[in-house]
Amino acid sequence: MKCAEVGLLVDRYVDGRLAANRKAGLERHAETCAACRRLIAEAREAGQLLASDAAAARAPRGFADRVMDRV
């Protein structure tokens, strides 16, 4: 696997949605490529930040009902 392919697959890898054979290839490549290890670490960190922000940004109770009433 090459760095460009890792760049295309990293989000699916971090999300656990990458097929086993692709996952193994990506991990083998990352063992020897510091740039791709860094890319994977950054993608994981971004995912964690987004997940924590999403949990904090909940709509107030009844919000969806009020929106639908106006539509």
C-alpha positions, 0 to 999 in steps of 0.5 A: 500500500502507498501513502496516497491509498492510506490517505483515501482509506484512513477515515474508514480505518479509524471508524472500523469500517475497513475490510480486513485485507485492506486494514492489514495492508494499511497497518503494515504500511503504517509500521514503516511510514511515520507520515501515515502513522501521524495521519492515522493519529490525527484522524483518530484525534479529529474523530474523538473531538467531533464525537465529544462535540456532538454529545455536547451539542444536543438540541433542547427538548421539543426542538424537532417538534417546534421545527416541524410545527413551523414547516 
